[in-house]
Amino acid sequence: MEAIAEGLSSRGWLVHRFAFPYMRRTQETGRRCPPDRPQVLQQCFRELVEQVAGDRPVFIGGKSMGGRIASMLLNELSATAAVRAGICFGYPFHPLGKPLQVRKDHLEQLKVPLLVLQGERDPMGSQEQVAGYGLNPPLQLRWIPDGDHSFKPRKRSGRTEQMNWTLAVDLAHQFMGDLLA
């Protein structure tokens, strides 16, 4: 996410990054901590949006679970704050190894634009799997060539991780710019 944040910043976007409480505990203790309950994670987003929202439009999102939590709040925060849309960088459409536990119900209720940038080979929602989900606007899905959940391609693809990160930045930049035009 650092490369994505730097790429968006270099395009003129103000990027605020934060760590969920369980991530901070992991950093402090050096031991991997389980994620907090969804309510705690959602409250972190609400507080950050409250801090940064003003008279400028806000886009929320994140990587994997962070993007999922942001997408769960899109309708709510767009009604009460300056949130215009969301961006997910690798959405966990299902838990790893459990493709039948699809996490898309709230996506079908979206009233606010959401861009999902997904690696074609993402083990939590590959292009083949997601094709059958019937996702509709305002959700926009863009595929990162040969990317896994972190957009890393295989060597034989001829692509590099940097190429895929640049593509993700380009797509996010275009999405936000189009919404503000």
Rosetta constraint file for C-alpha pairs under 8 A:
AtomPair CA 1 CA 5 HARMONIC 5.98 0.50
AtomPair CA 1 CA 63 HARMONIC 7.09 0.50
AtomPair CA 2 CA 6 HARMONIC 6.06 0.50
AtomPair CA 3 CA 7 HARMONIC 6.00 0.50
AtomPair CA 3 CA 165 HARMONIC 7.02 0.50
AtomPair CA 4 CA 8 HARMONIC 6.18 0.50
AtomPair CA 4 CA 165 HARMONIC 6.33 0.50
AtomPair CA 4 CA 166 HARMONIC 7.67 0.50
AtomPair CA 4 CA 168 HARMONIC 7.41 0.50
AtomPair CA 4 CA 169 HARMONIC 6.01 0.50
AtomPair CA 5 CA 9 HARMONIC 6.07 0.50
AtomPair CA 5 CA 15 HARMONIC 6.33 0.50
AtomPair CA 5 CA 17 HARMONIC 7.99 0.50
AtomPair CA 6 CA 10 HARMONIC 6.08 0.50
AtomPair CA 7 CA 11 HARMONIC 6.52 0.50
AtomPair CA 7 CA 166 HARMONIC 7.26 0.50
AtomPair CA 7 CA 169 HARMONIC 5.98 0.50
AtomPair CA 8 CA 12 HARMONIC 6.67 0.50
AtomPair CA 8 CA 13 HARMONIC 5.53 0.50
AtomPair CA 8 CA 14 HARMONIC 7.77 0.50
AtomPair CA 8 CA 15 HARMONIC 7.29 0.50
AtomPair CA 8 CA 169 HARMONIC 6.03 0.50
AtomPair CA 8 CA 173 HARMONIC 6.85 0.50
AtomPair CA 9 CA 13 HARMONIC 4.81 0.50
AtomPair CA 9 CA 14 HARMONIC 5.90 0.50
AtomPair CA 9 CA 15 HARMONIC 6.31 0.50
AtomPair CA 11 CA 173 HARMONIC 7.42 0.50
AtomPair CA 19 CA 23 HARMONIC 5.72 0.50
AtomPair CA 19 CA 24 HARMONIC 6.14 0.50
AtomPair CA 20 CA 24 HARMONIC 6.46 0.50
AtomPair CA 20 CA 41 HARMONIC 6.46 0.50
AtomPair CA 20 CA 44 HARMONIC 6.80 0.50
AtomPair CA 21 CA 25 HARMONIC 6.24 0.50
AtomPair CA 21 CA 36 HARMONIC 7.23 0.50
AtomPair CA 21 CA 41 HARMONIC 7.94 0.50
AtomPair CA 22 CA 26 HARMONIC 6.22 0.50
AtomPair CA 22 CA 33 HARMONIC 5.86 0.50
AtomPair CA 22 CA 34 HARMONIC 6.58 0.50
AtomPair CA 22 CA 35 HARMONIC 5.51 0.50
AtomPair CA 22 CA 36 HARMONIC 5.97 0.50
AtomPair CA 23 CA 27 HARMONIC 6.28 0.50
AtomPair CA 23 CA 33 HARMONIC 7.17 0.50
AtomPair CA 23 CA 35 HARMONIC 7.70 0.50
AtomPair CA 24 CA 28 HARMONIC 6.10 0.50
AtomPair CA 25 CA 29 HARMONIC 5.96 0.50
AtomPair CA 25 CA 30 HARMONIC 7.95 0.50
AtomPair CA 25 CA 33 HARMONIC 6.79 0.50
AtomPair CA 26 CA 30 HARMONIC 5.31 0.50
AtomPair CA 26 CA 31 HARMONIC 5.26 0.50
AtomPair CA 26 CA 32 HARMONIC 5.11 0.50
AtomPair CA 26 CA 33 HARMONIC 5.50 0.50
AtomPair CA 27 CA 31 HARMONIC 7.59 0.50
AtomPair CA 36 CA 40 HARMONIC 6.09 0.50
AtomPair CA 36 CA 41 HARMONIC 6.44 0.50
AtomPair CA 37 CA 41 HARMONIC 6.56 0.50
AtomPair CA 38 CA 42 HARMONIC 5.99 0.50
AtomPair CA 38 CA 69 HARMONIC 7.31 0.50
AtomPair CA 39 CA 43 HARMONIC 6.14 0.50
AtomPair CA 40 CA 44 HARMONIC 6.44 0.50
AtomPair CA 41 CA 45 HARMONIC 6.74 0.50
AtomPair CA 41 CA 69 HARMONIC 6.91 0.50
AtomPair CA 42 CA 46 HARMONIC 6.31 0.50
AtomPair CA 42 CA 69 HARMONIC 6.12 0.50
AtomPair CA 42 CA 70 HARMONIC 7.38 0.50
AtomPair CA 42 CA 73 HARMONIC 7.16 0.50
AtomPair CA 43 CA 47 HARMONIC 6.11 0.50
AtomPair CA 44 CA 48 HARMONIC 6.23 0.50
AtomPair CA 45 CA 49 HARMONIC 6.09 0.50
AtomPair CA 45 CA 70 HARMONIC 7.03 0.50
AtomPair CA 46 CA 50 HARMONIC 6.14 0.50
AtomPair CA 46 CA 77 HARMONIC 7.61 0.50
AtomPair CA 47 CA 51 HARMONIC 6.25 0.50
AtomPair CA 48 CA 52 HARMONIC 6.24 0.50
AtomPair CA 49 CA 53 HARMONIC 5.46 0.50
AtomPair CA 49 CA 58 HARMONIC 7.75 0.50
AtomPair CA 49 CA 81 HARMONIC 7.59 0.50
AtomPair CA 49 CA 83 HARMONIC 8.00 0.50
AtomPair CA 50 CA 81 HARMONIC 7.57 0.50
AtomPair CA 53 CA 57 HARMONIC 7.37 0.50
AtomPair CA 53 CA 58 HARMONIC 6.49 0.50
AtomPair CA 53 CA 81 HARMONIC 6.87 0.50
AtomPair CA 53 CA 82 HARMONIC 6.05 0.50
AtomPair CA 53 CA 83 HARMONIC 7.93 0.50
AtomPair CA 54 CA 82 HARMONIC 7.12 0.50
AtomPair CA 55 CA 82 HARMONIC 7.25 0.50
AtomPair CA 56 CA 82 HARMONIC 6.81 0.50
AtomPair CA 57 CA 82 HARMONIC 5.15 0.50
AtomPair CA 57 CA 83 HARMONIC 6.01 0.50
AtomPair CA 57 CA 84 HARMONIC 6.08 0.50
AtomPair CA 58 CA 82 HARMONIC 5.56 0.50
AtomPair CA 58 CA 83 HARMONIC 4.52 0.50
AtomPair CA 58 CA 84 HARMONIC 5.83 0.50
AtomPair CA 58 CA 85 HARMONIC 7.41 0.50
AtomPair CA 59 CA 83 HARMONIC 5.64 0.50
AtomPair CA 59 CA 84 HARMONIC 5.76 0.50
AtomPair CA 59 CA 85 HARMONIC 5.11 0.50
AtomPair CA 59 CA 86 HARMONIC 5.33 0.50
AtomPair CA 59 CA 87 HARMONIC 7.27 0.50
AtomPair CA 59 CA 176 HARMONIC 7.80 0.50
AtomPair CA 60 CA 70 HARMONIC 6.10 0.50
AtomPair CA 60 CA 74 HARMONIC 7.92 0.50
AtomPair CA 60 CA 83 HARMONIC 7.07 0.50
AtomPair CA 60 CA 85 HARMONIC 6.60 0.50
AtomPair CA 60 CA 86 HARMONIC 4.76 0.50
AtomPair CA 60 CA 87 HARMONIC 6.39 0.50
AtomPair CA 61 CA 66 HARMONIC 6.61 0.50
AtomPair CA 61 CA 67 HARMONIC 4.67 0.50
AtomPair CA 61 CA 68 HARMONIC 7.86 0.50
AtomPair CA 61 CA 70 HARMONIC 5.18 0.50
AtomPair CA 61 CA 71 HARMONIC 7.05 0.50
AtomPair CA 61 CA 86 HARMONIC 5.15 0.50
AtomPair CA 61 CA 87 HARMONIC 4.62 0.50
AtomPair CA 61 CA 88 HARMONIC 5.32 0.50
AtomPair CA 61 CA 89 HARMONIC 7.71 0.50
AtomPair CA 62 CA 66 HARMONIC 4.56 0.50
AtomPair CA 62 CA 67 HARMONIC 3.94 0.50
AtomPair CA 62 CA 68 HARMONIC 7.64 0.50
AtomPair CA 62 CA 70 HARMONIC 7.05 0.50
AtomPair CA 62 CA 87 HARMONIC 6.71 0.50
AtomPair CA 62 CA 88 HARMONIC 5.35 0.50
AtomPair CA 62 CA 89 HARMONIC 5.99 0.50
AtomPair CA 63 CA 67 HARMONIC 5.10 0.50
AtomPair CA 63 CA 88 HARMONIC 5.97 0.50
AtomPair CA 63 CA 89 HARMONIC 4.68 0.50
AtomPair CA 63 CA 90 HARMONIC 5.79 0.50
AtomPair CA 63 CA 91 HARMONIC 7.07 0.50
AtomPair CA 64 CA 68 HARMONIC 6.29 0.50
AtomPair CA 64 CA 88 HARMONIC 7.01 0.50
AtomPair CA 64 CA 89 HARMONIC 6.41 0.50
AtomPair CA 64 CA 90 HARMONIC 5.12 0.50
AtomPair CA 64 CA 91 HARMONIC 4.84 0.50
AtomPair CA 64 CA 92 HARMONIC 5.53 0.50
AtomPair CA 64 CA 149 HARMONIC 7.96 0.50
AtomPair CA 65 CA 69 HARMONIC 6.09 0.50
AtomPair CA 65 CA 91 HARMONIC 7.15 0.50
AtomPair CA 65 CA 92 HARMONIC 6.67 0.50
AtomPair CA 66 CA 70 HARMONIC 6.18 0.50
AtomPair CA 66 CA 88 HARMONIC 7.93 0.50
AtomPair CA 67 CA 71 HARMONIC 6.03 0.50
AtomPair CA 67 CA 87 HARMONIC 6.83 0.50
AtomPair CA 67 CA 88 HARMONIC 4.52 0.50
AtomPair CA 67 CA 89 HARMONIC 6.69 0.50
AtomPair CA 67 CA 90 HARMONIC 7.68 0.50
AtomPair CA 67 CA 91 HARMONIC 6.39 0.50
AtomPair CA 68 CA 72 HARMONIC 6.31 0.50
AtomPair CA 68 CA 88 HARMONIC 7.10 0.50
AtomPair CA 68 CA 91 HARMONIC 6.32 0.50
AtomPair CA 68 CA 92 HARMONIC 7.08 0.50
AtomPair CA 69 CA 73 HARMONIC 6.64 0.50
AtomPair CA 70 CA 74 HARMONIC 6.33 0.50
AtomPair CA 70 CA 86 HARMONIC 6.96 0.50
AtomPair CA 71 CA 86 HARMONIC 6.42 0.50
AtomPair CA 71 CA 87 HARMONIC 7.94 0.50
AtomPair CA 71 CA 88 HARMONIC 7.69 0.50
AtomPair CA 71 CA 106 HARMONIC 8.00 0.50
AtomPair CA 71 CA 107 HARMONIC 7.39 0.50
AtomPair CA 71 CA 114 HARMONIC 7.33 0.50
AtomPair CA 72 CA 106 HARMONIC 6.41 0.50
AtomPair CA 72 CA 107 HARMONIC 7.72 0.50
AtomPair CA 73 CA 77 HARMONIC 5.90 0.50
AtomPair CA 74 CA 78 HARMONIC 5.88 0.50
AtomPair CA 74 CA 83 HARMONIC 7.37 0.50
AtomPair CA 74 CA 85 HARMONIC 6.88 0.50
AtomPair CA 74 CA 86 HARMONIC 6.79 0.50
AtomPair CA 74 CA 110 HARMONIC 7.44 0.50
AtomPair CA 74 CA 112 HARMONIC 6.44 0.50
AtomPair CA 75 CA 79 HARMONIC 6.46 0.50
AtomPair CA 75 CA 110 HARMONIC 6.38 0.50
AtomPair CA 75 CA 111 HARMONIC 6.13 0.50
AtomPair CA 75 CA 112 HARMONIC 6.15 0.50
AtomPair CA 76 CA 80 HARMONIC 6.63 0.50
AtomPair CA 77 CA 81 HARMONIC 5.35 0.50
AtomPair CA 77 CA 82 HARMONIC 7.50 0.50
AtomPair CA 77 CA 83 HARMONIC 5.90 0.50
AtomPair CA 78 CA 82 HARMONIC 6.17 0.50
AtomPair CA 78 CA 83 HARMONIC 4.59 0.50
AtomPair CA 78 CA 84 HARMONIC 6.08 0.50
AtomPair CA 78 CA 85 HARMONIC 7.68 0.50
AtomPair CA 78 CA 112 HARMONIC 7.28 0.50
AtomPair CA 79 CA 83 HARMONIC 7.95 0.50
AtomPair CA 84 CA 112 HARMONIC 7.01 0.50
AtomPair CA 84 CA 113 HARMONIC 7.46 0.50
AtomPair CA 84 CA 179 HARMONIC 8.00 0.50
AtomPair CA 85 CA 112 HARMONIC 5.76 0.50
AtomPair CA 85 CA 113 HARMONIC 4.94 0.50
AtomPair CA 85 CA 114 HARMONIC 5.64 0.50
AtomPair CA 86 CA 112 HARMONIC 7.86 0.50
AtomPair CA 86 CA 113 HARMONIC 6.49 0.50
AtomPair CA 86 CA 114 HARMONIC 4.61 0.50
AtomPair CA 86 CA 115 HARMONIC 6.24 0.50
AtomPair CA 87 CA 114 HARMONIC 5.64 0.50
AtomPair CA 87 CA 115 HARMONIC 4.70 0.50
AtomPair CA 87 CA 116 HARMONIC 5.84 0.50
AtomPair CA 87 CA 117 HARMONIC 7.55 0.50
AtomPair CA 87 CA 172 HARMONIC 7.20 0.50
AtomPair CA 88 CA 114 HARMONIC 7.57 0.50
AtomPair CA 88 CA 115 HARMONIC 6.22 0.50
AtomPair CA 88 CA 116 HARMONIC 4.72 0.50
AtomPair CA 88 CA 117 HARMONIC 6.05 0.50
AtomPair CA 89 CA 116 HARMONIC 6.27 0.50
AtomPair CA 89 CA 117 HARMONIC 5.05 0.50
AtomPair CA 89 CA 118 HARMONIC 6.50 0.50
AtomPair CA 89 CA 168 HARMONIC 7.87 0.50
AtomPair CA 90 CA 116 HARMONIC 6.94 0.50
AtomPair CA 90 CA 117 HARMONIC 5.79 0.50
AtomPair CA 90 CA 118 HARMONIC 4.76 0.50
AtomPair CA 90 CA 119 HARMONIC 6.70 0.50
AtomPair CA 90 CA 122 HARMONIC 7.60 0.50
AtomPair CA 90 CA 149 HARMONIC 5.52 0.50
AtomPair CA 90 CA 150 HARMONIC 6.78 0.50
AtomPair CA 90 CA 151 HARMONIC 7.74 0.50
AtomPair CA 91 CA 116 HARMONIC 6.67 0.50
AtomPair CA 91 CA 117 HARMONIC 7.54 0.50
AtomPair CA 91 CA 118 HARMONIC 6.61 0.50
AtomPair CA 91 CA 124 HARMONIC 7.49 0.50
AtomPair CA 91 CA 125 HARMONIC 7.44 0.50
AtomPair CA 92 CA 103 HARMONIC 7.46 0.50
AtomPair CA 92 CA 124 HARMONIC 5.05 0.50
AtomPair CA 92 CA 125 HARMONIC 6.44 0.50
AtomPair CA 93 CA 102 HARMONIC 5.62 0.50
AtomPair CA 93 CA 103 HARMONIC 5.07 0.50
AtomPair CA 93 CA 104 HARMONIC 6.62 0.50
AtomPair CA 93 CA 124 HARMONIC 5.58 0.50
AtomPair CA 93 CA 125 HARMONIC 5.16 0.50
AtomPair CA 93 CA 130 HARMONIC 7.86 0.50
AtomPair CA 94 CA 98 HARMONIC 6.24 0.50
AtomPair CA 94 CA 99 HARMONIC 5.51 0.50
AtomPair CA 94 CA 100 HARMONIC 7.25 0.50
AtomPair CA 94 CA 101 HARMONIC 5.44 0.50
AtomPair CA 94 CA 102 HARMONIC 4.68 0.50
AtomPair CA 94 CA 103 HARMONIC 5.59 0.50
AtomPair CA 94 CA 124 HARMONIC 5.23 0.50
AtomPair CA 94 CA 125 HARMONIC 6.54 0.50
AtomPair CA 95 CA 99 HARMONIC 6.87 0.50
AtomPair CA 95 CA 101 HARMONIC 6.83 0.50
AtomPair CA 95 CA 102 HARMONIC 7.85 0.50
AtomPair CA 95 CA 124 HARMONIC 6.07 0.50
AtomPair CA 96 CA 123 HARMONIC 6.43 0.50
AtomPair CA 96 CA 124 HARMONIC 5.43 0.50
AtomPair CA 97 CA 123 HARMONIC 7.53 0.50
AtomPair CA 97 CA 124 HARMONIC 7.59 0.50
AtomPair CA 99 CA 124 HARMONIC 7.32 0.50
AtomPair CA 99 CA 125 HARMONIC 7.77 0.50
AtomPair CA 104 CA 108 HARMONIC 6.62 0.50
AtomPair CA 105 CA 109 HARMONIC 7.11 0.50
AtomPair CA 106 CA 110 HARMONIC 6.74 0.50
AtomPair CA 107 CA 135 HARMONIC 7.68 0.50
AtomPair CA 107 CA 139 HARMONIC 7.43 0.50
AtomPair CA 108 CA 135 HARMONIC 6.88 0.50
AtomPair CA 108 CA 136 HARMONIC 7.36 0.50
AtomPair CA 110 CA 138 HARMONIC 6.69 0.50
AtomPair CA 110 CA 139 HARMONIC 7.52 0.50
AtomPair CA 111 CA 138 HARMONIC 6.59 0.50
AtomPair CA 112 CA 138 HARMONIC 6.16 0.50
AtomPair CA 113 CA 137 HARMONIC 7.39 0.50
AtomPair CA 113 CA 138 HARMONIC 4.58 0.50
AtomPair CA 113 CA 139 HARMONIC 5.74 0.50
AtomPair CA 113 CA 140 HARMONIC 7.46 0.50
AtomPair CA 114 CA 138 HARMONIC 6.26 0.50
AtomPair CA 114 CA 139 HARMONIC 4.74 0.50
AtomPair CA 114 CA 140 HARMONIC 6.06 0.50
AtomPair CA 115 CA 139 HARMONIC 5.95 0.50
AtomPair CA 115 CA 140 HARMONIC 4.76 0.50
AtomPair CA 115 CA 141 HARMONIC 5.91 0.50
AtomPair CA 115 CA 142 HARMONIC 7.46 0.50
AtomPair CA 115 CA 172 HARMONIC 7.60 0.50
AtomPair CA 115 CA 175 HARMONIC 7.40 0.50
AtomPair CA 116 CA 139 HARMONIC 7.30 0.50
AtomPair CA 116 CA 140 HARMONIC 6.12 0.50
AtomPair CA 116 CA 141 HARMONIC 4.83 0.50
AtomPair CA 116 CA 142 HARMONIC 6.27 0.50
AtomPair CA 117 CA 141 HARMONIC 6.11 0.50
AtomPair CA 117 CA 142 HARMONIC 5.04 0.50
AtomPair CA 117 CA 143 HARMONIC 5.91 0.50
AtomPair CA 117 CA 144 HARMONIC 6.68 0.50
AtomPair CA 117 CA 168 HARMONIC 6.78 0.50
AtomPair CA 118 CA 122 HARMONIC 6.87 0.50
AtomPair CA 118 CA 125 HARMONIC 7.83 0.50
AtomPair CA 118 CA 126 HARMONIC 7.78 0.50
AtomPair CA 118 CA 141 HARMONIC 7.27 0.50
AtomPair CA 118 CA 142 HARMONIC 6.33 0.50
AtomPair CA 118 CA 143 HARMONIC 5.07 0.50
AtomPair CA 118 CA 144 HARMONIC 5.75 0.50
AtomPair CA 118 CA 147 HARMONIC 7.62 0.50
AtomPair CA 118 CA 149 HARMONIC 7.17 0.50
AtomPair CA 118 CA 151 HARMONIC 7.49 0.50
AtomPair CA 119 CA 126 HARMONIC 6.93 0.50
AtomPair CA 119 CA 127 HARMONIC 7.61 0.50
AtomPair CA 119 CA 143 HARMONIC 5.69 0.50
AtomPair CA 119 CA 144 HARMONIC 4.59 0.50
AtomPair CA 119 CA 145 HARMONIC 6.44 0.50
AtomPair CA 119 CA 146 HARMONIC 6.35 0.50
AtomPair CA 119 CA 147 HARMONIC 4.01 0.50
AtomPair CA 119 CA 148 HARMONIC 4.90 0.50
AtomPair CA 119 CA 149 HARMONIC 5.79 0.50
AtomPair CA 119 CA 150 HARMONIC 7.34 0.50
AtomPair CA 119 CA 151 HARMONIC 5.23 0.50
AtomPair CA 119 CA 152 HARMONIC 7.99 0.50
AtomPair CA 120 CA 126 HARMONIC 5.32 0.50
AtomPair CA 120 CA 127 HARMONIC 4.91 0.50
AtomPair CA 120 CA 143 HARMONIC 5.76 0.50
AtomPair CA 120 CA 144 HARMONIC 5.89 0.50
AtomPair CA 120 CA 145 HARMONIC 5.84 0.50
AtomPair CA 120 CA 146 HARMONIC 5.21 0.50
AtomPair CA 120 CA 147 HARMONIC 5.39 0.50
AtomPair CA 120 CA 148 HARMONIC 6.63 0.50
AtomPair CA 121 CA 125 HARMONIC 7.63 0.50
AtomPair CA 121 CA 126 HARMONIC 4.83 0.50
AtomPair CA 121 CA 127 HARMONIC 6.65 0.50
AtomPair CA 121 CA 146 HARMONIC 5.93 0.50
AtomPair CA 121 CA 147 HARMONIC 5.60 0.50
AtomPair CA 121 CA 148 HARMONIC 4.84 0.50
AtomPair CA 121 CA 149 HARMONIC 7.38 0.50
AtomPair CA 122 CA 126 HARMONIC 4.63 0.50
AtomPair CA 122 CA 127 HARMONIC 7.66 0.50
AtomPair CA 122 CA 147 HARMONIC 6.66 0.50
AtomPair CA 122 CA 148 HARMONIC 4.25 0.50
AtomPair CA 122 CA 149 HARMONIC 4.52 0.50
AtomPair CA 122 CA 150 HARMONIC 8.00 0.50
AtomPair CA 122 CA 151 HARMONIC 7.94 0.50
AtomPair CA 123 CA 148 HARMONIC 6.89 0.50
AtomPair CA 123 CA 149 HARMONIC 6.64 0.50
AtomPair CA 124 CA 149 HARMONIC 7.18 0.50
AtomPair CA 125 CA 129 HARMONIC 5.84 0.50
AtomPair CA 125 CA 130 HARMONIC 5.82 0.50
AtomPair CA 126 CA 130 HARMONIC 6.06 0.50
AtomPair CA 127 CA 131 HARMONIC 6.04 0.50
AtomPair CA 127 CA 143 HARMONIC 7.51 0.50
AtomPair CA 128 CA 132 HARMONIC 7.50 0.50
AtomPair CA 129 CA 133 HARMONIC 7.46 0.50
AtomPair CA 130 CA 134 HARMONIC 7.93 0.50
AtomPair CA 135 CA 139 HARMONIC 6.89 0.50
AtomPair CA 136 CA 140 HARMONIC 7.53 0.50
AtomPair CA 142 CA 171 HARMONIC 8.00 0.50
AtomPair CA 144 CA 151 HARMONIC 6.48 0.50
AtomPair CA 144 CA 164 HARMONIC 6.29 0.50
AtomPair CA 144 CA 167 HARMONIC 7.40 0.50
AtomPair CA 144 CA 168 HARMONIC 7.23 0.50
AtomPair CA 145 CA 151 HARMONIC 7.98 0.50
AtomPair CA 145 CA 153 HARMONIC 7.26 0.50
AtomPair CA 145 CA 159 HARMONIC 7.95 0.50
AtomPair CA 145 CA 164 HARMONIC 7.19 0.50
AtomPair CA 146 CA 151 HARMONIC 7.56 0.50
AtomPair CA 146 CA 152 HARMONIC 7.49 0.50
AtomPair CA 146 CA 153 HARMONIC 4.91 0.50
AtomPair CA 146 CA 154 HARMONIC 6.74 0.50
AtomPair CA 146 CA 157 HARMONIC 6.74 0.50
AtomPair CA 146 CA 159 HARMONIC 7.95 0.50
AtomPair CA 147 CA 151 HARMONIC 3.92 0.50
AtomPair CA 147 CA 152 HARMONIC 4.78 0.50
AtomPair CA 147 CA 153 HARMONIC 4.45 0.50
AtomPair CA 147 CA 154 HARMONIC 7.58 0.50
AtomPair CA 147 CA 164 HARMONIC 7.34 0.50
AtomPair CA 148 CA 152 HARMONIC 5.30 0.50
AtomPair CA 148 CA 153 HARMONIC 6.40 0.50
AtomPair CA 151 CA 161 HARMONIC 6.51 0.50
AtomPair CA 151 CA 164 HARMONIC 6.08 0.50
AtomPair CA 151 CA 165 HARMONIC 7.06 0.50
AtomPair CA 152 CA 160 HARMONIC 7.13 0.50
AtomPair CA 152 CA 161 HARMONIC 4.87 0.50
AtomPair CA 152 CA 164 HARMONIC 7.24 0.50
AtomPair CA 153 CA 157 HARMONIC 6.62 0.50
AtomPair CA 153 CA 159 HARMONIC 6.25 0.50
AtomPair CA 153 CA 160 HARMONIC 6.26 0.50
AtomPair CA 153 CA 161 HARMONIC 6.20 0.50
AtomPair CA 153 CA 164 HARMONIC 7.84 0.50
AtomPair CA 154 CA 158 HARMONIC 7.77 0.50
AtomPair CA 154 CA 159 HARMONIC 7.48 0.50
AtomPair CA 155 CA 159 HARMONIC 6.84 0.50
AtomPair CA 155 CA 160 HARMONIC 7.36 0.50
AtomPair CA 159 CA 163 HARMONIC 6.37 0.50
AtomPair CA 159 CA 164 HARMONIC 7.40 0.50
AtomPair CA 160 CA 164 HARMONIC 6.51 0.50
AtomPair CA 161 CA 165 HARMONIC 6.18 0.50
AtomPair CA 162 CA 166 HARMONIC 6.06 0.50
AtomPair CA 163 CA 167 HARMONIC 6.18 0.50
AtomPair CA 164 CA 168 HARMONIC 6.15 0.50
AtomPair CA 165 CA 169 HARMONIC 6.25 0.50
AtomPair CA 166 CA 170 HARMONIC 6.11 0.50
AtomPair CA 167 CA 171 HARMONIC 6.12 0.50
AtomPair CA 168 CA 172 HARMONIC 6.11 0.50
AtomPair CA 169 CA 173 HARMONIC 5.92 0.50
AtomPair CA 170 CA 174 HARMONIC 6.13 0.50
AtomPair CA 171 CA 175 HARMONIC 6.10 0.50
AtomPair CA 172 CA 176 HARMONIC 6.20 0.50
AtomPair CA 173 CA 177 HARMONIC 5.98 0.50
AtomPair CA 174 CA 178 HARMONIC 5.92 0.50
AtomPair CA 175 CA 179 HARMONIC 6.39 0.50
AtomPair CA 176 CA 180 HARMONIC 6.36 0.50
AtomPair CA 177 CA 181 HARMONIC 6.09 0.50
